[in-house]
Amino acid sequence: MVFAWSEFLDIARFLHNHGNTAGIPQEAAYRCAVSRAYYAAFCHSRNYAATRMQYIPERSEKDHKKLRLHLAQRGLPDVSRNLDRLRQWRNDCDYDNQTPTSTETTVLNAISRADHIVTSLLLP
């Protein structure tokens, strides 16, 4: 069975909505939600590009940039820009002690952009 990476968006929404009530500190839940939203969009886009756009993943960190370039060159610059922004937010949340904007705002934006990517790139 092939994993549906878009299901990470369900996890992101759960963490956003129930982090505190599930016994997870809210800040940690928000940061994890941003990360899951990014990976939902990234992996979904990677699979779409491999299936529909002759993208050949390297299965390394190089794919994060290589995929965005591939999408932009093949007529999906909005998806590329949204993936870039999602990656920036994920890096902020995964590596920085303080984020440039509130993590609640970031998680809402991340979920929205990831959802837009997933729904615009329909897989068979």
Secondary structure, DSSP 8 states (H G I E B T S, - for coil): ----TTHHHHHHHHHHHHTTTTTS-HHHHHHHHHHHHHHHHHHHHHHHHHHHS-----SSTHHHHHHHHHHHHTT-HHHHHHHHHHHHHHHHHHH-SS-SS-HHHHHHHHHHHHHHHHHHS---
